[in-house]
Amino acid sequence: MGRKPTGRPTSFDIAYAAGVSQPTVSRALRGDRAVSQATQERIRQIARDLNYTVDKNASSLRSQRSNTIALLFFEDPTPDQSMINPFFLAMLGSITRACADRGLDLLISFQRMEDDWHVQYQDSHRADGLILLGYGDYTLYRERLDQLERQGTHFARWGSVSSDSGGLTVGTDNLEAGRLAGQHLIDSGRRRIAFLGGADEHCPEFESRYAGLCRSLRAAGIDPDPALQYDAITTEEAGHSAAQALLSSGKKFDAIFAASDLIAIGAMRALAEAGLKVPSDVAVVGFDDIPAASLTTPPLTTVMQDIRGAGEALVDTLLAQIEGRDLPGHRLPGKLVVRGSSAVA
């Protein structure tokens, strides 16, 4: 139990009013999941009622922490020169909100393969740990993750969740999400489903989405055709080029499952240029549910990733690592959002 309130509100005053210990108050105010959601909400309401604010300097001195984390975006080619994949840009809001709820400051920058990201942040005590978004070619990126682990850098990343993924990883259940997309297309009467996106160790998230599609095809008694898989990175131009190559191959297909919405949007442009109609000639499904997905003509069916859950899980996973608590990689479910691009044939 806490002590009676005195003068300027402190965490001990909140503890007294809430009938809990002061350490419980501290954990609740930084969003520690060891404290129940109901208790966290009650403690935060009492803190607001008392006009309590966290003394970050004092907190940092006690914990030898900066109470700051760094969010590093991997540079992606984009037509607007932002160099940020729009899916990750959407995730920025949820990470910022999660940090604010837990009393953390957030630094934002880019990660380049030729740079030592950690030197600017954790080693200089500017940040207690890193959140990494994006990775390019994973076979090259994995070397950098291994280096960060050897150096004891605290980091959490968005990506493919597996037993051998570098660091603590948060990501979508891509295998199941790919299966859902494939099952939807099969239920819509499609049988020759092409996949646009890398399907090997260079792109583990795309690889799992393709594996999910193949699983749904086999379950329906359809043998996946490797000739209907074309590599593409996450850009509209790559999707456009992959779809053009697919069309030039002469292979018959009645649907496209694209590994990202940007790839799907580029593919839809190539189909229109070829005089094919979506969805009557070719159904199209994307992945991510970026804002542009609902603005295409027709609107794009896609797999929605849990943006809000992703931000909270990334921050909580990193905090657990910083505080020495065990927390395994977190796999989030994807949700199929059906729109006009995959109407029943």
NORPE-V363327 format. One record per helix or strand of 3 or more residues. SS is the DSSP state (a for helix, b for strand). FROM is the first residue (numbers start at 0). TO is the last residue. Records with the same first field share a line. If there is no record, write none. Layout:
BEGIN
SS = FROM-TO ; FROM-TO
END
This chain:
BEGIN
a = 10-17 ; 21-28 ; 36-48 ; 55-62 ; 85-100 ; 116-119 ; 137-149 ; 173-186 ; 200-218 ; 225-227 ; 235-247 ; 260-272 ; 290-294 ; 306-321 ; 339-341
b = 67-73 ; 104-110 ; 128-132 ; 154-157 ; 167-171 ; 192-195 ; 254-257 ; 282-287 ; 300-303 ; 329-331 ; 334-336
END
